[in-house]
Amino acid sequence: MTSHDTEILRPLLEDWKSGVDAHDPEAVAAVFADDAIFQGLHPYSVGPDGVAAYYAAQPPGLGAAYEIRETRRLAEDVVLGYLSVEFTFTDGRAPLPVFLSVIARRAQDGWRLAHYQVSKLG
């Protein structure tokens, strides 16, 4: 894991987290590329509209805490990140720990998430 790769991912992940915590699906979707493959805990979608719909369906009060565990530079303009994430709820549900793999790709307007894959822990 290099600090440069982490510095690329961190602003994207902070914007994602801020949107999740604020229950702002459009802010979450803005982090994703137009052709992003998104796999949450429901059927996958492609593009920011699917991301926005997914997060609009999440309960208000959903929060996300993450830790970047590993990064890999796949190409000059592509970074893979592997994270542990804990989603929390204000409605009394137990926290949900998951693993998250993301791929960030540099575009003309900056870095965007091009792939998002959640894996639920045992």
Disulfide bonds with the S-S distance in Angstrom:
none
